[in-house]
Amino acid sequence: MSCGQALGPLIQLIFMLVTDSDNWSLASLHIVLMTGLIFFFLGLPFVCRVPRGPFAGGKHADPPRVSGEGPWWVIPMILEVSFVVTALGSGMTFKFWPLFFKEDYNLNPAEVCAVNLSMWVGIAVLARLSPFLGQAVGALPAALALHMGGCALTFTITKVYPLPWVIALVILRSGLMNASTPLLQSLVMDKVPERHRGKWTSVMSLKRMTWSGSAFIGGLLSDSHDYRYAFAITSAVHVASGLLIVPVMVLQGRAAAAPAAPVCEAGGAALDT
């Protein structure tokens, strides 16, 4: 998915260089936006042909109940709350990187596209590498370390001003913040009974809504102070979301020291409807 996201800035970059529209005029930007819209509609038929996933129906065995973890929904619910809080913070920052580089560093559109392209490539690379770190130290410790590393880099960006360093920090920060997602999402899916995974995945819409809606807050913070102030607030919000991983680690630690409980045919959970 990250590689697909990188195609957008890549196509924009090539289009601007070929058509000599590397400027911030509304006419040039309208052409670029219309080009992206055309590619969006061209891709829709392929999305509609994606086959249904394995969670679309049928009877499946529930994951075994593990003593010490509580009902099956406890760990997924904590992690989903962490995801939503993370999305709240990210929405205040991610959409403002282009404006930040335009306003604070006077980058032209092609340079901004190059930075965006590098960000998505970095996200794709670190998302591929994070499972290896998870296998080495454990999924939750790895996810917590990656998340907190991203928080530290977000705050560092507010104190660093040379452009090359800022670009490098933004690329690495974006990669680290997104690298923990596959590890945590895999744990969520392991805990959710298969017959509920389709419904549980629908929670993604809440995360996307939070991510989009919080851009309004980021805009207010940027206008009332500056972009770096909004980035500092984002860092604090992300620290709070990262701390929610700690109780999950505690529950997992208890479960590791306890034998697995027998599987409950009815799902054995208060939210299992």
KATA-V936174 format. One record per pair of residues at least 6 apart in sequence whose C-alpha atoms are under 8 Angstrom apart, sorted by the first residue. I is the first residue (numbers start at 1). GAP is how many residues later the second one is. Records with the same first field share a line. If there is no record, write none. Layout:
I = GAP, GAP
This chain:
1 = 123
2 = 118, 119, 121, 122
3 = 117, 118, 121
5 = 115
6 = 110, 111, 112, 114, 115
7 = 110
8 = 28, 109
9 = 104, 105, 107, 108
10 = 103, 104, 107
12 = 20, 24, 98, 101
13 = 97, 100, 101
15 = 6, 17
16 = 6, 16, 94
17 = 93
21 = 7
22 = 6, 86, 87, 88
23 = 85, 86
24 = 84, 85
55 = 139, 140, 141, 142, 143
56 = 139, 142
57 = 138
58 = 137
59 = 136
60 = 133, 134, 135
61 = 132, 133
62 = 130, 131, 132, 133, 201, 202, 203, 205
63 = 127, 128, 129, 130, 200
64 = 196, 197, 198, 199, 200
65 = 6, 7, 195, 196, 197, 198, 199
66 = 189, 192, 193, 194, 195
67 = 187, 188, 191, 192, 193, 194
68 = 183, 184, 186, 187, 190
69 = 6, 182, 183, 185, 186
71 = 197, 198, 199
72 = 119, 120, 121, 196, 197
73 = 118, 119, 196, 198
75 = 113, 116, 173, 176
76 = 111, 112, 113, 115, 116
78 = 166, 167, 170
79 = 105, 109, 165, 166, 169
81 = 160
82 = 159, 160, 162, 163
83 = 124, 158
84 = 122, 123, 126, 127
85 = 152, 153, 155, 156
86 = 151, 152, 155, 156
87 = 120, 121, 123, 124
88 = 122, 123, 125, 126, 149
89 = 122, 125, 144, 145, 146, 148, 149
90 = 121, 144, 148
91 = 119, 120, 121, 122, 123, 124, 127
92 = 119, 122, 123, 124, 125, 126, 127, 138, 139, 142
93 = 122, 125, 137, 138, 141
95 = 120
96 = 122, 131
98 = 14, 18
100 = 127
101 = 6, 11
102 = 6, 10
105 = 58
115 = 52, 56
118 = 53
119 = 51, 52, 53, 55, 56
120 = 55
122 = 49, 50, 52, 53
123 = 48, 51, 52, 53, 55, 56
124 = 51
125 = 50
126 = 49, 50, 52, 53
127 = 48, 51, 52, 53, 55
128 = 51
129 = 50
130 = 12, 49, 50, 52, 53
131 = 8, 51, 52
133 = 6, 9
134 = 6, 7, 8, 9, 49
139 = 44, 45
140 = 43, 44, 105, 109
141 = 108
142 = 38
143 = 36, 37, 38, 40, 41
144 = 36, 98, 101
146 = 30, 31, 33, 34
147 = 29, 30, 31, 32, 33, 91, 95
148 = 90, 91, 94
149 = 24, 27, 28
150 = 22, 23, 24, 25, 26, 27
151 = 22, 26, 84, 85, 87, 88
152 = 83
153 = 16, 17, 19, 20
154 = 15, 16, 19, 77, 78, 80, 81
155 = 76, 77, 80
156 = 13
157 = 9, 12, 13, 71, 74
158 = 70, 71, 73, 74
160 = 6
189 = 8
192 = 8
193 = 74
218 = 12
221 = 6, 8, 9
222 = 6, 7, 8
266 = 6
